[in-house]
């Protein structure tokens, strides 16, 4: 079956949005800050640019297309209390680009429990926007990631979403999130993240649907 026949118009719009985010990231890298950030700095001494994040939440039955394009508010999503996820991640932020953007490499490990019993590990690069007009009252940031997620096994839930009945251990990792903090404690952030792994409409290992959770977490910068 041709790829164009598989991908729906909504999926095509989502792919174009991801391509736009990638183009923005490349443009920011091209302009760069005054002092360029090197990947070697990920292993350097932390100076308020390192963070640990702990987050957990319930499985969402809706497809990502429906969540983002048809029923955006979380209150409209179909959560299930029979399937949960808890994750722990370490990340670092780069220097500021264009006064509003940072890149954040992240490595994490998580566990699904309940209906699924699967361990996940992932590595991702987040693009974060900050410096909103209301930050003096409620510091807020928005971020989205691209990366790879490996699962210890392919659950029956993922097989059902895969369309080919197989799925794959290795998939793409997409994690849109929004963070909030208090003005006098900006290094302690409460965040909401969609923890999502999938095959990006068959582009990664010919897989399609994967698994995703609506999670709430706490991030501490140090």
N, C-alpha and C positions, 0 to 999 in steps of 0.2 A: 504494500500500500504506500502511495506517495506521501511524503511528509506534509505537503500542502493539503491533502485530504484529511489528515489526522488533526491538524491544528485548527481550532475554531477561531472565528473572528475575535472573540474576547481574548483568547490566548495570544493571538497575534498582536493585539493592542498591548497586552502585558509584556510581551517580548520587546516591542518597540520602546516601552517605558524603561525596561532594563537596559536596552541599548543606549538610550538617552542618558541614563545615569553613568554608564561606562564612559560615554563620550565626555561628560562633565568631569569625571575623575581624571581622564587623560588630559583634558584642558588645564585642570588645576595643577597637575604634575608638571605640565609644560611651562606654566608661568612660575610656579614654585614660590616658596618663601625666600626671604633674604638669605637665610642659611638653609641649605638643602638638608633633608632628613635622610639618613642612611639606615637600611635594615639592620646594620650592626648595632644600632642604638637600642634595638629591642632587648639586648642582653646587657646593656649598660646599667649603671646605678639608677634606681628610681628617684625621681625628684618631682613628686606630685604628678607624675605622668603615667603611673601604673595603677591598675585597678583589679580587684577581685569582685566577681558578680555571682550571686546566688539567686536562682530563680526557680519557680515551679508553677505548674498549672495543669489544666484539663485538656484532653483531646478535643479537637473541633471536627465534626463530621462533614461540614461543608467543604467544597473544593476551594482552593485559593482564588480561582477566578470569581466565584460567587462572593467570597469574603471581601475582596478588594474592589470589585466592579459592580456587584449587584446589591450586596447588603453590607456596606462598610461599617456601620456602628457595631461594636462588639456585642451589644445587647441583642442584636438580631441574629447572631451566630448560634449554631446548634452544638453546644458543649455537651460532653458526656462525663458523668462522675465515675464511670467504670474504667477509666483509662487516664493515668496521670503521668507527669514527667517532672523530674527535678534535675537541674543542671548547675555546674560550677565552671566558671571561666576566668581566665587571666588575660588582660589586654593592656596595651600601651597606646598612647596617643602621640601623634606626630606634631610637628610645629604647625602653626595656623597658616592656612592658605586663603588668600583673597579675603582676609579678615573674618571669615565665617566658617571655614571648612577645616576639618582634621581627618586624617586617615588613622584607623585603629586596627592593627593586627590583633587577632584574638585566637586563643586555643582553649578548647573546652571539652568537658566530659559530662555525660548525662545518663540517666537511667529511666526507662519507661517501666511502669508497673501497673498492675491491675489486669486489664484485658490483654496487654502486651507485656512481655518480659524481655526487654532488649536494652543493651548498652550502646551508647553512641559516643564517638569522639569526632571533633571537627577542628578545622583551621579555616579562618575567614579573615577578610579585610573589610572593615566597616568604613563607610563615608558618612561623616556626621556634620550636620548643620547646627550652628549655635549663634548666639548674639541676637536674640529676638527682642523686640521693643519692650516687652513686659518683664524682662529678666530682673529688673530691680525689685520686682514683687514676687515673681515665681520663675526662677531660672529653668529654662526648658530647652531641650535639644531633640532633634530628629535624626535618625540614622537608618541605613540599610546596608546589607552585606552581600558579598559574593564569596564563595569558598566551597570546600568539599566536606562532606559528612559521611562517616563510615559507621555502619550499624553491625553489631555482632551477629545478627541473623535477620532474615527477611520474614517478618510476621505475616500472618494470614490477612491482617488488615491492609498491609502494604501490597500484598499480592492482588487483593481485590481492586485496589486503586491503580495498579500497574497497567491495566488493559491487556497486557500479554499474558497475565496470570503468573508472571515470574518475579518482576522487580529486580533489585540489585542491592548489594551491600553498600556500594559506593554511589553517592548521589550529590547533587548540588545543594549547598546550604544557603538559604535566603532567610534573613531575620530582620524584618522591619521593626523598629522600636521607637518609643518616645520616652524621654526621661523628665523627671521633675525634681527640684530640690528647694530648700529654703535659702533665702538670701544670705543668712548668716552661717549656713552650713552647706556651701556649694559642692563640697567633696563627698557628700553622702546623697546618693541619688536613688529615688524610687523610679522603677521603669516598667513599662508594659512592652513585651516582645512577642511577636509571632515566631515561634521556633518551627521552622519549616524545612523539610528536605524533600527533594523530588528530582525527577529526571529532566526537568525543563522541557516538557513536551516531547520527550524522546531524544533530546540532544546529548544526554549523558547516559551512556550504557544502554541506549534504546529503551530506558524506563520512562514512565510517565508519572503518575501520582506516587506520593510517598506517605509521609506522616507529618502532621503539624499540630501544635499546641498553642493555646493562648496562655501566656505566662505573666506573672508579676514577680519582680525581683528587687534586690537591693544591691547597689554597686558602691564600693568604697574606694576612693582614690587616695594614693599615698606616694 
